[in-house]
Amino acid sequence: MKHVVMLFFVALLFSACNTEAPVDPAASQSPAPEFMISTDQTSSGADVAVTDERIDQRVRLEVQQLTRLLSLTPRQQLAIADILKKKYETQAQLMRRLQNDPVALRRALAQLETRANQAIMNLLTREQLLRWRRFKGL
């Protein structure tokens, strides 16, 4: 189920990405990005706005789900929302940049997921961490 949801979201983000941008062959050779990547600009501000709107909606839903599951404090909710927003923005950028290299894309997305999970786990109490691990299957 976890993989199906992730694939759905990746497909959703991919459909919102501007696929007309030229692909830099050297980009697939570069190492995986750091967890936080600055937002790049596309030629169409509308594409960025649609993607941002979808990302914001996804972040809100995920934070609500985690709040119910883990009884997050308001401070934790804000911090996790920031982590998730950066994660999804980075995912969209990776999908645009590595769309012609599925192996590199898969590797970069896995590294991004690991970093985001670690950042979230660092914010949780012991009790929350136990519930988080059961939820994520870690």
Backbone as a chain_set.jsonl record, in Angstrom:
{"seq": "MKHVVMLFFVALLFSACNTEAPVDPAASQSPAPEFMISTDQTSSGADVAVTDERIDQRVRLEVQQLTRLLSLTPRQQLAIADILKKKYETQAQLMRRLQNDPVALRRALAQLETRANQAIMNLLTREQLLRWRRFKGL", "coords": {"N": [[0.831, -1.199, 0.0], [1.936, 1.244, 0.821], [3.807, 1.674, -1.214], [2.16, 1.946, -3.425], [0.793, 4.316, -2.874], [2.957, 6.084, -2.881], [3.854, 5.801, -5.54], [1.59, 6.781, -6.847], [1.635, 9.462, -6.004], [4.082, 10.29, -7.062], [3.525, 10.003, -9.78], [1.49, 11.881, -9.971], [2.847, 14.287, -9.371], [4.688, 14.207, -11.458], [3.056, 14.521, -13.682], [2.41, 17.161, -13.405], [4.694, 18.508, -13.875], [6.878, 20.549, -15.881], [7.57, 19.348, -18.876], [8.823, 20.228, -21.104], [11.253, 21.398, -20.815], [14.727, 21.506, -21.61], [16.798, 18.613, -21.325], [19.553, 18.082, -19.328], [22.283, 16.203, -20.018], [24.457, 15.841, -18.348], [23.398, 16.132, -15.862], [22.329, 13.711, -14.97], [24.604, 12.405, -14.269], [25.507, 13.644, -12.046], [26.016, 13.775, -8.447], [23.62, 12.685, -5.925], [21.255, 15.108, -4.782], [21.448, 17.421, -1.983], [19.334, 17.344, 0.942], [17.733, 19.668, 0.992], [16.845, 21.602, -1.677], [17.065, 24.48, -3.627], [14.198, 26.088, -4.994], [13.61, 25.724, -8.403], [13.132, 27.718, -11.355], [10.664, 27.684, -13.838], [9.768, 28.184, -17.292], [7.131, 28.757, -17.294], [5.144, 30.25, -15.032], [2.694, 29.341, -14.169], [2.803, 26.528, -14.167], [4.528, 26.065, -12.009], [2.971, 27.157, -9.954], [0.723, 25.434, -9.93], [1.954, 23.027, -9.225], [3.011, 23.776, -6.715], [0.624, 24.216, -5.338], [-0.491, 21.641, -5.295], [1.485, 20.327, -3.852], [1.33, 21.695, -1.395], [-1.244, 20.921, -0.605], [-0.908, 18.133, -0.361], [1.004, 18.056, 1.695], [-0.455, 19.194, 3.825], [-2.455, 17.206, 4.185], [-0.881, 14.975, 4.855], [0.397, 15.847, 7.206], [-1.847, 16.15, 8.844], [-2.653, 13.459, 9.024], [-0.395, 12.332, 10.301], [-0.484, 13.78, 12.661], [-2.834, 12.827, 13.868], [-2.067, 10.146, 14.194], [0.321, 10.283, 15.729], [-0.05, 12.181, 17.7], [0.97, 14.865, 17.432], [2.647, 17.843, 18.494], [1.864, 21.371, 18.114], [4.232, 22.683, 17.353], [5.808, 20.553, 16.376], [4.199, 19.847, 14.22], [4.464, 22.072, 12.497], [7.239, 21.962, 11.942], [7.472, 19.44, 10.716], [5.793, 19.804, 8.543], [7.309, 21.647, 7.104], [9.568, 20.081, 6.461], [8.362, 18.075, 4.874], [7.306, 19.616, 2.761], [9.648, 20.604, 1.553], [10.725, 18.172, 0.822], [8.854, 17.201, -1.119], [8.991, 19.248, -3.027], [11.615, 18.939, -3.845], [11.439, 16.353, -4.884], [9.856, 16.826, -7.164], [11.603, 18.412, -8.655], [13.72, 16.611, -9.045], [12.435, 14.699, -10.603], [11.948, 16.122, -12.927], [14.569, 16.728, -13.704], [15.877, 14.241, -13.863], [14.383, 12.665, -15.566], [14.946, 11.072, -17.784], [16.587, 9.127, -16.856], [15.912, 6.558, -15.204], [17.078, 4.886, -13.265], [18.925, 6.48, -11.85], [17.082, 8.357, -10.931], [15.411, 6.795, -9.275], [17.27, 6.062, -7.302], [18.017, 8.6, -6.284], [15.524, 9.503, -5.316], [15.054, 7.589, -3.321], [17.15, 8.165, -1.55], [16.433, 10.753, -0.836], [13.979, 10.267, 0.471], [14.898, 8.769, 2.656], [16.457, 10.708, 3.983], [14.486, 12.623, 4.609], [12.779, 11.108, 6.258], [14.562, 10.619, 8.381], [14.976, 13.225, 9.313], [12.404, 13.831, 10.229], [12.098, 11.84, 12.2], [13.964, 12.727, 14.054], [12.609, 14.736, 15.334], [10.714, 13.587, 16.941], [9.252, 12.212, 19.972], [10.195, 9.46, 22.148], [8.005, 7.658, 22.401], [6.381, 8.504, 20.26], [8.14, 7.951, 18.199], [8.258, 5.143, 18.225], [5.635, 4.525, 17.38], [5.721, 5.774, 14.875], [7.687, 4.259, 13.515], [6.399, 1.761, 13.382], [4.225, 2.479, 11.766], [5.53, 3.282, 9.365], [6.782, 0.976, 8.739], [9.408, 0.492, 9.448]], "CA": [[0.0, 0.0, 0.0], [2.826, 2.396, 0.907], [4.414, 1.873, -2.521], [1.118, 2.398, -4.336], [0.564, 5.733, -2.579], [4.14, 6.813, -3.342], [3.827, 5.82, -6.999], [0.523, 7.688, -7.241], [2.077, 10.834, -5.807], [5.135, 10.561, -8.038], [2.852, 10.19, -11.062], [0.772, 13.143, -9.88], [3.826, 15.355, -9.508], [5.28, 14.128, -12.789], [2.117, 15.083, -14.65], [2.364, 18.619, -13.233], [6.005, 19.077, -14.201], [7.082, 21.063, -17.233], [8.418, 18.375, -19.559], [9.396, 20.827, -22.298], [12.582, 21.919, -20.515], [15.773, 20.636, -22.131], [17.406, 17.737, -20.34], [21.004, 18.192, -19.273], [22.801, 14.847, -19.84], [25.397, 15.814, -17.225], [22.639, 16.106, -14.608], [22.176, 12.334, -14.516], [25.895, 11.966, -13.773], [25.83, 14.345, -10.807], [25.616, 13.055, -7.249], [22.293, 13.002, -5.416], [21.238, 16.426, -4.16], [21.241, 17.519, -0.546], [17.911, 17.256, 1.259], [17.046, 20.888, 0.598], [17.269, 22.176, -2.945], [16.293, 25.687, -3.884], [13.178, 25.906, -6.025], [14.026, 26.256, -9.699], [12.091, 28.434, -12.068], [10.373, 27.207, -15.186], [9.338, 29.279, -18.157], [5.719, 29.018, -17.038], [4.826, 30.412, -13.621], [1.48, 28.579, -13.879], [3.202, 25.171, -13.824], [5.067, 26.1, -10.659], [1.857, 27.409, -9.046], [-0.062, 24.204, -9.821], [2.75, 22.076, -8.454], [3.042, 24.258, -5.335], [-0.7, 23.992, -4.757], [-0.612, 20.204, -5.038], [2.422, 20.008, -2.773], [0.751, 22.213, -0.151], [-2.381, 20.06, -0.254], [-0.36, 16.842, 0.08], [1.65, 18.28, 2.989], [-1.522, 19.361, 4.83], [-3.072, 15.907, 4.441], [0.066, 14.097, 5.538], [0.581, 16.348, 8.576], [-3.068, 15.785, 9.577], [-2.595, 12.023, 9.288], [0.636, 12.101, 11.31], [-0.949, 14.367, 13.92], [-3.755, 11.841, 14.458], [-1.325, 8.934, 14.537], [1.409, 10.5, 16.68], [-0.389, 13.264, 18.632], [2.02, 15.868, 17.269], [2.454, 19.183, 19.046], [1.847, 22.366, 17.037], [5.612, 22.926, 16.911], [6.191, 19.412, 15.545], [3.425, 19.933, 12.98], [5.098, 23.069, 11.627], [8.55, 21.474, 11.509], [7.265, 18.322, 9.79], [5.245, 20.378, 7.311], [8.435, 22.234, 6.379], [10.361, 18.958, 5.935], [7.616, 17.433, 3.788], [7.224, 20.546, 1.624], [10.946, 20.582, 0.879], [10.878, 16.847, 0.209], [8.048, 17.112, -2.326], [9.547, 20.173, -4.013], [12.819, 18.299, -4.362], [10.996, 15.246, -5.728], [9.425, 17.368, -8.456], [12.804, 18.83, -9.371], [14.443, 15.408, -9.463], [11.701, 14.05, -11.688], [12.202, 16.892, -14.148], [15.978, 16.674, -14.081], [16.335, 12.87, -14.13], [13.294, 11.919, -16.2], [15.473, 10.128, -18.769], [17.482, 8.176, -16.183], [15.1, 6.018, -14.114], [17.91, 4.306, -12.204], [19.401, 7.607, -11.037], [15.909, 8.932, -10.294], [15.019, 5.897, -8.181], [18.294, 6.191, -6.262], [17.911, 9.935, -5.684], [14.278, 9.554, -4.543], [15.243, 6.775, -2.117], [18.002, 8.937, -0.639], [15.623, 11.864, -0.347], [13.02, 9.698, 1.424], [15.656, 8.424, 3.86], [16.813, 11.957, 4.679], [13.273, 13.229, 5.158], [12.372, 10.271, 7.394], [15.486, 10.86, 9.491], [14.695, 14.56, 9.841], [11.158, 13.729, 10.996], [12.347, 11.025, 13.4], [14.715, 13.547, 15.011], [11.669, 15.633, 16.01], [9.718, 12.819, 17.692], [9.563, 11.631, 21.284], [10.373, 8.0, 22.063], [6.714, 7.023, 22.161], [5.998, 8.837, 18.885], [9.064, 7.255, 17.309], [7.818, 3.743, 18.132], [4.45, 4.498, 16.504], [6.183, 6.151, 13.524], [8.368, 3.103, 12.908], [5.374, 0.754, 13.037], [3.462, 3.03, 10.661], [6.354, 3.303, 8.172], [7.337, -0.346, 8.493], [10.873, 0.567, 9.614]], "C": [[0.871, 1.257, 0.0], [3.417, 2.712, -0.459], [3.403, 2.405, -3.532], [0.864, 3.885, -4.134], [1.727, 6.562, -3.101], [4.154, 6.906, -4.864], [2.748, 6.758, -7.519], [0.99, 9.125, -7.127], [3.17, 11.201, -6.8], [4.507, 10.804, -9.408], [2.105, 11.521, -11.094], [1.72, 14.317, -10.055], [4.418, 15.382, -10.913], [4.357, 14.755, -13.827], [2.051, 16.6, -14.567], [3.667, 19.297, -13.644], [6.048, 19.571, -15.638], [8.054, 20.124, -17.932], [9.059, 18.942, -20.814], [10.802, 21.347, -22.07], [13.636, 20.973, -21.077], [16.405, 19.824, -21.003], [18.91, 17.856, -20.453], [21.579, 16.8, -19.048], [23.778, 14.756, -18.673], [24.667, 15.724, -15.896], [22.483, 14.683, -14.088], [23.481, 11.776, -13.976], [26.223, 12.582, -12.415], [25.373, 13.552, -9.602], [24.225, 13.488, -6.795], [22.325, 14.333, -4.682], [21.127, 16.335, -2.643], [19.744, 17.508, -0.306], [17.163, 18.488, 0.779], [17.663, 21.44, -0.682], [16.426, 23.42, -3.158], [15.335, 25.426, -5.037], [13.663, 26.514, -7.33], [12.836, 26.906, -10.386], [11.896, 27.79, -13.438], [9.912, 28.403, -16.0], [7.883, 29.648, -17.893], [5.461, 29.084, -15.544], [3.608, 29.603, -13.226], [1.825, 27.152, -13.484], [3.719, 25.098, -12.394], [3.943, 26.28, -9.651], [1.011, 26.164, -8.847], [0.681, 23.182, -8.974], [2.795, 22.488, -6.996], [1.723, 24.006, -4.632], [-0.881, 22.517, -4.406], [0.298, 19.773, -3.897], [1.842, 20.475, -1.442], [-0.409, 21.347, 0.325], [-1.884, 18.723, 0.29], [0.276, 16.972, 1.462], [0.599, 18.407, 4.083], [-2.149, 18.018, 5.193], [-2.142, 14.982, 5.23], [0.306, 14.542, 6.976], [-0.658, 16.025, 9.421], [-3.053, 14.311, 9.971], [-1.571, 11.725, 10.388], [0.235, 12.673, 12.669], [-1.914, 13.42, 14.624], [-3.004, 10.62, 14.968], [-0.375, 9.151, 15.712], [1.113, 11.549, 17.753], [0.7, 14.34, 18.605], [1.647, 17.175, 17.959], [2.387, 20.171, 17.882], [3.249, 22.659, 16.493], [6.107, 21.798, 15.999], [5.461, 19.465, 14.2], [4.072, 20.908, 12.004], [6.43, 22.568, 11.076], [8.404, 20.345, 10.482], [6.679, 18.825, 8.475], [6.365, 20.979, 6.466], [9.296, 21.141, 5.733], [9.652, 18.338, 4.729], [7.516, 18.33, 2.56], [8.538, 20.539, 0.84], [11.178, 19.243, 0.184], [10.106, 16.773, -1.112], [8.501, 18.083, -3.41], [10.783, 19.559, -4.669], [12.465, 17.121, -5.26], [10.605, 15.745, -7.111], [10.628, 17.788, -9.291], [13.585, 17.627, -9.882], [13.753, 14.733, -10.638], [11.87, 14.802, -12.995], [13.626, 16.67, -14.635], [16.419, 15.273, -14.5], [15.284, 12.024, -14.859], [13.783, 10.885, -17.217], [16.432, 9.112, -18.172], [16.758, 7.579, -14.972], [15.92, 5.417, -12.97], [18.411, 5.407, -11.274], [18.233, 8.255, -10.295], [15.486, 8.099, -9.09], [15.981, 6.023, -7.006], [18.174, 7.532, -5.53], [16.644, 10.058, -4.835], [14.386, 8.733, -3.261], [16.101, 7.507, -1.087], [17.232, 10.102, -0.033], [14.638, 11.383, 0.715], [13.71, 9.356, 2.744], [15.994, 9.672, 4.665], [15.594, 12.609, 5.317], [12.777, 12.435, 6.369], [13.261, 10.523, 8.603], [15.226, 12.226, 10.127], [13.416, 14.552, 10.684], [11.39, 12.954, 12.285], [13.099, 11.816, 14.47], [13.814, 14.478, 15.815], [10.748, 14.912, 16.994], [10.218, 12.384, 19.061], [9.74, 10.122, 21.103], [9.075, 7.28, 21.722], [6.246, 7.271, 20.723], [6.864, 8.079, 17.889], [8.678, 5.79, 17.14], [6.597, 3.628, 17.212], [4.815, 4.819, 15.06], [6.809, 4.948, 12.826], [7.391, 2.011, 12.525], [4.586, 1.206, 11.815], [4.235, 2.939, 9.35], [6.927, 1.922, 7.825], [8.857, -0.371, 8.603], [11.34, -0.303, 10.759]], "O": [[0.591, 2.215, -0.721], [3.521, 3.88, -0.834], [3.744, 3.217, -4.392], [0.735, 4.633, -5.103], [1.52, 7.619, -3.696], [4.436, 7.969, -5.418], [2.955, 7.454, -8.513], [0.775, 9.924, -8.038], [3.178, 12.315, -7.324], [4.919, 11.719, -10.121], [2.089, 12.206, -12.116], [1.426, 15.245, -10.809], [4.624, 16.451, -11.487], [4.817, 15.438, -14.742], [1.682, 17.26, -15.538], [3.728, 20.522, -13.748], [5.334, 19.063, -16.502], [9.242, 20.111, -17.608], [9.766, 18.225, -21.523], [11.485, 21.706, -23.029], [13.456, 19.756, -21.025], [16.528, 20.296, -19.873], [19.473, 17.743, -21.542], [21.382, 16.245, -17.967], [23.912, 13.693, -18.068], [25.247, 15.287, -14.903], [22.503, 14.47, -12.875], [23.466, 10.758, -13.283], [27.112, 12.102, -11.711], [24.45, 12.744, -9.703], [23.715, 14.523, -7.223], [23.317, 14.655, -4.028], [20.757, 15.296, -2.095], [18.964, 17.648, -1.248], [16.074, 18.37, 0.218], [18.863, 21.707, -0.744], [15.222, 23.418, -2.902], [15.627, 24.641, -5.94], [14.077, 27.673, -7.369], [11.683, 26.663, -10.03], [12.859, 27.404, -14.101], [9.694, 29.49, -15.466], [7.454, 30.749, -18.24], [5.552, 28.066, -14.858], [3.484, 29.21, -12.066], [1.213, 26.605, -12.566], [3.385, 24.173, -11.654], [3.946, 25.633, -8.604], [0.617, 25.86, -7.722], [0.09, 22.545, -8.102], [2.635, 21.642, -6.115], [1.701, 23.626, -3.462], [-1.376, 22.192, -3.326], [-0.085, 18.946, -3.07], [1.862, 19.728, -0.464], [-0.539, 21.074, 1.518], [-2.393, 18.238, 1.3], [0.104, 16.094, 2.308], [0.733, 17.804, 5.148], [-2.353, 17.724, 6.37], [-2.572, 14.296, 6.158], [0.408, 13.704, 7.872], [-0.528, 15.665, 10.591], [-3.392, 13.955, 11.099], [-1.851, 10.95, 11.302], [0.579, 12.11, 13.708], [-1.826, 13.23, 15.837], [-3.284, 10.125, 16.06], [-0.276, 8.298, 16.594], [1.947, 11.781, 18.628], [1.276, 14.677, 19.639], [0.478, 17.559, 18.0], [2.81, 19.841, 16.773], [3.417, 22.859, 15.29], [6.745, 22.052, 14.977], [6.047, 19.161, 13.161], [4.211, 20.605, 10.819], [6.718, 22.727, 9.89], [9.135, 20.307, 9.492], [7.033, 18.324, 7.407], [6.366, 20.832, 5.244], [9.703, 21.274, 4.579], [10.27, 18.104, 3.691], [7.63, 17.847, 1.434], [8.534, 20.477, -0.39], [11.752, 19.187, -0.903], [10.655, 16.326, -2.12], [8.402, 17.768, -4.596], [10.971, 19.648, -5.882], [13.113, 16.907, -6.284], [10.985, 15.149, -8.119], [10.665, 17.546, -10.497], [14.056, 17.624, -11.019], [14.411, 14.252, -11.56], [11.928, 14.188, -14.06], [13.862, 16.452, -15.823], [17.248, 15.132, -15.399], [15.305, 10.797, -14.769], [13.079, 9.909, -17.477], [17.028, 8.318, -18.901], [16.959, 8.031, -13.845], [15.482, 5.444, -11.82], [18.33, 5.278, -10.052], [18.386, 8.659, -9.142], [15.235, 8.638, -8.012], [15.557, 6.084, -5.852], [18.226, 7.582, -4.301], [16.679, 10.649, -3.756], [13.865, 9.139, -2.222], [15.809, 7.471, 0.109], [17.371, 10.396, 1.155], [14.483, 12.03, 1.751], [13.173, 9.622, 3.82], [15.836, 9.692, 5.886], [15.669, 13.094, 6.446], [12.4, 13.018, 7.386], [12.768, 10.63, 9.725], [15.256, 12.357, 11.351], [13.357, 15.196, 11.731], [10.927, 13.366, 13.348], [12.89, 11.597, 15.664], [14.217, 14.961, 16.873], [10.074, 15.559, 17.796], [11.416, 12.212, 19.287], [9.466, 9.581, 20.032], [9.049, 6.4, 20.861], [5.772, 6.354, 20.053], [6.376, 7.619, 16.856], [8.759, 5.251, 16.037], [6.537, 2.737, 16.365], [4.284, 4.212, 14.131], [6.49, 4.659, 11.672], [7.527, 1.398, 11.466], [4.309, 0.403, 10.924], [3.666, 2.559, 8.326], [7.487, 1.73, 6.746], [9.518, -1.162, 7.93], [12.537, -0.361, 11.041]]}, "num_chains": 1, "name": "protein.A"}
